[in-house]
């Protein structure tokens, strides 16, 4: 259950940080921020940042239980 709850904070963290890094024209180095377009919607996204953010939120929620 803690993993399911950690998906939303991981997604929000990734979206906000990628938006700032991507809009400045940077790739973020290891984060590999790229521009994603799907079905008329577009945003900046980073899979490594999503995995790290979700993992961090998962650990925090797991410890709180």
LUMGUTI-667718 format. One line per 10 residues: number of its first residue (from 1); for each residue x, z, y of C-alpha. Coordinates in Angstrom, 1 decimal. Last residue first. Layout:
# LUMGUTI-667718
NUM = X,Z,Y | ...
//
This chain:
# LUMGUTI-667718
65 = 3.7,9.1,2.7 | 5.8,8.8,5.9 | 8.9,7.7,4.0 | 7.1,4.7,2.6 | 5.7,3.7,6.1 | 9.2,3.8,7.6 | 10.7,1.9,4.6 | 8.0,-0.7,4.8 | 8.5,-1.1,8.6 | 12.2,-1.7,8.1
55 = 11.6,-4.2,5.3 | 9.0,-6.0,7.3 | 11.4,-6.3,10.3 | 14.3,-7.5,8.1 | 12.2,-10.1,6.2 | 10.6,-11.3,9.4 | 14.0,-11.5,11.2 | 15.4,-13.6,8.3 | 12.3,-15.8,8.4 | 12.6,-16.6,12.1
45 = 9.7,-18.1,14.1 | 9.0,-19.8,17.4 | 5.4,-20.9,18.0 | 3.1,-23.9,17.5 | -0.6,-24.3,16.8 | -2.2,-27.8,16.3 | -2.3,-27.6,12.6 | 1.2,-26.1,12.1 | 4.1,-26.4,14.5 | 7.2,-24.2,14.0
35 = 10.1,-24.0,16.5 | 13.2,-22.4,15.0 | 14.9,-19.0,15.3 | 17.9,-18.9,12.9 | 18.4,-15.1,12.9 | 22.1,-15.5,12.0 | 22.7,-17.1,15.4 | 19.7,-16.5,17.6 | 18.9,-20.2,18.0 | 19.0,-20.1,21.8
25 = 16.9,-22.2,24.2 | 15.6,-19.3,26.3 | 12.2,-19.8,24.8 | 13.6,-19.3,21.3 | 15.1,-15.9,21.9 | 12.1,-14.5,23.8 | 9.5,-15.9,21.4 | 11.6,-15.0,18.4 | 11.6,-11.4,19.5 | 7.8,-11.3,20.0
15 = 6.9,-13.2,16.9 | 9.3,-11.4,14.6 | 8.2,-7.9,15.8 | 4.6,-8.8,15.5 | 5.0,-10.2,12.0 | 7.0,-7.2,10.8 | 4.4,-4.8,12.4 | 1.6,-6.7,10.5 | 3.3,-6.9,7.1 | 4.1,-3.2,7.0
5 = 0.6,-2.1,6.0 | 0.7,-4.3,2.9 | 4.1,-2.8,1.9 | 2.9,0.7,2.4 | 0.0,0.0,0.0
//
